[in-house]
Amino acid sequence: MTKRVLIHLLAAFLLLTGCGFFGDSEETPEPRPRMPARGVWNDNVFTNEYLGLQFEMPSDWTASTDLDVRALSDADIFGTIASSPDSNTSVHILFRRLNVLILGMNESDYMASVAEQAGVSFEPHGMRRIGRYNWHSYQTVAGGNHYGHYFINIDNGFVRVISLLYNDQSKSLEELLDMFSPL
């Protein structure tokens, strides 16, 4: 299995685990929609009012269609995927409704559960503000110079994930994060 496939499978696994956990995270007190809503693409800019962010994809990247996103997931997941076909770099913005089996699960507990199920380790990297929310940040290395950086936020029965998959020859983590701006 190639490293690129492994990273993409890890990103999908992270979202599809269906751990059945529910929790709360730190957020701003400003009014916001409570249910995830799809964002929209306009030219090379993805805007998501629910997350309070925009993602401007480079002109040589490709945005996945809704059908592509749905093929990777199930009906409870909404979001987008944008990728660079030449550098094995991609950005995933996805949501998953969680089953309310265990109350009080936080992002750290969720990632520990995912790590156990996937057989990988995630290194925590503190918090990062992207758009309207503060996100818990985790990184993993999927062989050599392939990295996955995951921003996790759990609220109102949904896990929200922004995953950045990149390597030593692609844009750096900070360059990828610079493609995001608040609304």
C-alpha positions as CSV (number, residue, x, y, z in Angstrom):
1,M,0.0,0.0,0.0
2,T,1.5,3.3,-1.0
3,K,2.0,6.1,1.6
4,R,-0.4,8.3,-0.2
5,V,-3.2,5.7,0.0
6,L,-2.3,5.1,3.7
7,I,-2.7,8.7,4.5
8,H,-6.0,9.1,2.7
9,L,-7.3,5.9,4.4
10,L,-6.2,7.3,7.8
11,A,-8.1,10.5,7.1
12,A,-11.2,8.6,6.1
13,F,-10.9,6.3,9.0
14,L,-10.6,9.2,11.4
15,L,-14.0,10.4,10.2
16,L,-15.7,7.1,9.7
17,T,-14.9,5.4,13.0
18,G,-18.3,6.2,14.4
19,C,-16.8,5.9,17.9
20,G,-20.2,6.8,19.3
21,F,-19.0,9.6,21.5
22,F,-20.3,13.0,22.3
23,G,-18.6,16.0,23.9
24,D,-18.1,19.7,24.1
25,S,-15.3,21.9,23.1
26,E,-14.2,25.5,23.8
27,E,-15.9,27.9,21.5
28,T,-16.6,31.6,21.2
29,P,-19.9,32.8,22.7
30,E,-21.1,34.4,19.5
31,P,-24.3,33.1,17.9
32,R,-23.8,30.3,15.4
33,P,-25.7,27.6,13.6
34,R,-26.0,24.5,15.7
35,M,-26.2,22.0,12.8
36,P,-23.4,21.5,10.3
37,A,-24.1,22.9,6.9
38,R,-22.4,22.4,3.5
39,G,-20.1,25.0,2.3
40,V,-20.1,26.3,-1.3
41,W,-17.4,26.6,-3.9
42,N,-17.1,29.8,-5.9
43,D,-14.2,29.7,-8.3
44,N,-11.3,28.4,-6.2
45,V,-12.8,29.5,-2.8
46,F,-14.7,27.3,-0.5
47,T,-16.9,29.2,2.0
48,N,-18.5,27.6,5.0
49,E,-20.8,29.9,7.0
50,Y,-21.2,27.2,9.7
51,L,-17.5,27.0,10.4
52,G,-17.0,30.7,9.8
53,L,-14.1,30.1,7.3
54,Q,-13.0,30.3,3.7
55,F,-10.4,28.1,2.1
56,E,-8.7,29.4,-1.0
57,M,-7.3,26.6,-3.0
58,P,-4.3,27.1,-5.3
59,S,-5.2,27.2,-9.1
60,D,-3.4,23.9,-9.7
61,W,-5.5,22.1,-7.2
62,T,-8.8,20.2,-7.8
63,A,-11.9,20.3,-5.7
64,S,-13.8,17.0,-5.3
65,T,-17.4,16.9,-6.4
66,D,-20.2,16.1,-3.9
67,L,-20.4,12.6,-5.3
68,D,-16.6,12.1,-4.7
69,V,-17.0,13.2,-1.1
70,R,-20.1,11.0,-0.6
71,A,-18.2,8.0,-2.1
72,L,-15.6,8.4,0.6
73,S,-18.2,8.6,3.4
74,D,-21.7,7.9,4.4
75,A,-24.8,10.1,4.4
76,D,-24.0,11.6,7.8
77,I,-20.9,13.3,6.6
78,F,-20.8,16.6,4.8
79,G,-17.8,18.6,3.6
80,T,-15.3,19.0,0.9
81,I,-12.0,17.7,-0.3
82,A,-9.4,19.7,-2.3
83,S,-6.1,18.2,-3.5
84,S,-3.0,18.8,-5.5
85,P,-2.6,16.0,-8.0
86,D,1.1,16.7,-8.3
87,S,2.3,16.9,-4.7
88,N,0.1,14.4,-2.8
89,T,-1.3,17.2,-0.7
90,S,-5.0,17.5,0.3
91,V,-7.4,19.3,2.6
92,H,-10.5,17.6,3.9
93,I,-13.2,19.4,5.7
94,L,-15.8,16.9,7.0
95,F,-18.4,16.5,9.7
96,R,-19.8,13.3,11.3
97,R,-22.8,12.9,13.5
98,L,-21.9,10.9,16.6
99,N,-24.0,8.4,18.4
100,V,-24.8,9.4,21.9
101,L,-23.5,6.3,23.7
102,I,-21.0,7.9,26.0
103,L,-21.6,11.5,27.1
104,G,-18.7,13.8,28.0
105,M,-16.2,12.5,25.4
106,N,-13.8,15.3,24.5
107,E,-11.5,15.7,21.5
108,S,-8.5,14.1,23.3
109,D,-10.5,11.0,24.3
110,Y,-11.9,10.8,20.7
111,M,-8.4,10.9,19.2
112,A,-7.2,8.3,21.6
113,S,-10.0,6.0,20.6
114,V,-9.3,6.6,16.9
115,A,-5.6,6.0,17.5
116,E,-6.3,2.7,19.2
117,Q,-8.7,1.5,16.5
118,A,-6.4,2.6,13.7
119,G,-3.2,1.3,15.3
120,V,-1.4,4.7,14.9
121,S,-0.4,7.4,17.3
122,F,-1.3,11.1,17.2
123,E,0.9,13.7,18.7
124,P,-1.1,16.6,20.3
125,H,-0.1,20.1,19.2
126,G,-2.3,22.3,21.3
127,M,-5.1,24.5,20.0
128,R,-5.5,26.5,16.8
129,R,-8.1,29.0,15.8
130,I,-9.5,28.4,12.3
131,G,-12.5,30.3,11.3
132,R,-15.1,30.5,14.1
133,Y,-13.8,27.7,16.3
134,N,-10.8,26.7,18.3
135,W,-9.6,23.3,17.1
136,H,-7.6,20.6,18.9
137,S,-4.5,19.9,16.8
138,Y,-3.0,16.5,16.3
139,Q,-0.2,15.2,13.9
140,T,0.8,11.8,12.7
141,V,3.6,10.6,10.4
142,A,2.5,8.0,7.9
143,G,5.9,6.7,6.8
144,G,8.9,8.8,6.1
145,N,8.0,12.2,4.8
146,H,4.2,11.9,4.7
147,Y,2.3,13.8,7.4
148,G,-1.3,14.2,8.5
149,H,-2.3,17.1,10.6
150,Y,-5.8,16.9,12.0
151,F,-7.9,19.7,13.6
152,I,-10.7,18.3,15.7
153,N,-13.7,20.0,17.3
154,I,-16.7,18.2,18.9
155,D,-19.9,20.0,19.6
156,N,-23.7,19.4,19.6
157,G,-23.3,15.7,18.6
158,F,-20.9,16.2,15.7
159,V,-17.2,15.7,15.3
160,R,-15.8,18.3,12.9
161,V,-12.5,17.6,11.2
162,I,-10.1,19.6,9.1
163,S,-7.3,17.3,7.9
164,L,-4.3,18.5,6.0
165,L,-2.2,15.8,4.3
166,Y,1.2,16.8,3.0
167,N,4.8,15.8,2.5
168,D,8.3,17.3,2.5
169,Q,8.0,18.3,-1.2
170,S,4.6,20.0,-0.8
171,K,3.4,23.2,1.0
172,S,4.3,23.3,4.6
173,L,1.7,23.1,7.4
174,E,1.8,26.9,7.9
175,E,1.5,27.5,4.1
176,L,-1.6,25.2,4.1
177,L,-3.1,27.0,7.1
178,D,-2.5,30.3,5.3
179,M,-5.1,29.2,2.7
180,F,-7.8,29.5,5.4
181,S,-9.3,32.8,6.5
182,P,-12.1,33.8,8.8
183,L,-15.4,35.2,7.5
